[in-house]
Amino acid sequence: MPEAIPGLLAGCIVSNFFGGYGLTDIVFGSLATLIAAFLTHKSKNIYIAAFWPVISNALIIGTMLHVLIDVPLIETCIYVGLGEAGACYIIGVPLMKILERQGIISRAS
């Protein structure tokens, strides 16, 4: 739902304001969320839709952590991506399918 994009962005900003890596996390964490939400909304396939948060967070947050706390770039991107993939594909996709079957949500644009 496109209406969710501003809410996700605002929620990310507020969350990163109270925790994380300060202004850097507010900017880059929110950017990763905004990109992921927009591309997810544009995707017609649920599995491709779930891919965008994985790649966006892996690249942006992985790079941010590399710069801020001097951890290896590639490994950090992989670990962030794996965590996001777990959230999106192990929890998110099955939950979406259940909610659609129950008629609670619809992916129709």
N, C-alpha and C positions, 0 to 999 in steps of 0.2 A: 504494500500500500504506500503510495507516494506521501500520504499524510504522516507516515511514521518517520520519514527522513529527518525533518526538523527536530522531532522529539528525541530521536536517537542521537543527533548531534548535540542537542542541549544536555541530554543526560550524560553524554561522554564528557562534555566540558565541565559540568558540575562534579562528576565523579573524579576527574583528573585534578580538579581544583583542590579537593580534600585529600588526595593521595597521589602516589606516583612520583613523577620526576618534575614537578612544578610546571612552570610556563612552557618548557619544552614539550612535556607530555600533553599539556592542554592543547598546544598547537598541533603537534604531529599525531598524537593519539586521536584527536578530533578529526584531523584530515584523513587519517586511515579509515575512521568510521564513516565519514561523509562519502568518500570514494566508494567504499564497500556497499553502503546503503544505496547509493545511486545506481551502481552497476547491478546490484542484486535486483532492484526494482525493474531495471530494463531487461533482465533475463527472463526468457520464457520457460526454460527448463529448470526444474528444482535443483538438479545436481550442479548445473553451471551457476545458478544463483548462489549456491552455497560455496562455490569456488572463490568468488570475489572477496569475501571477508578473509579467507585463508591467505590469498596472495597479497592483498592490501596490507594486512597486519604483519605478515611475514617480512615483507620488504621494508615497510615504513618503520614499524616498531623494532624489527630486528636491527635495522640500520641505526635507529635512534639509540638503542641500548649499546650497540657497538661504539658509538661516539661518546656516549655519556659515561659508561662504566668500563670501557676498554675490554670488551669480551670479543671473541672471534666472530667476525661478520657472518660467514657462511653457516657455521654451526648454530649461531643465535637465530638467524632467519629460519633455519630448518626447525629448530625447537619451537619457536613462536608459531610457525606454520602448522606443526604437528598438533600443538595445543588448540589452535583455532580450528583445525580440521576435525579434531575430536568433538569440539563444541558444535560445529556445524553439521557434520555428517553422522555422528553417533547420537546426538541429541536433537539437533535442529530439524534435519530432514524427516526422521520418523515422527517427531512431534507435529510438523506441518501436515504430514499425511494423515495422522490421526484427527487433527482439527478439521481438515478438509472432509474426511469421511463422515465426521459428526455434523457437518454443515455449519460449523462455527466460523470458518473463514473460507474464502475463495481466492484462488490465484488469478481469476479472470480480470482483465484490465477494463 
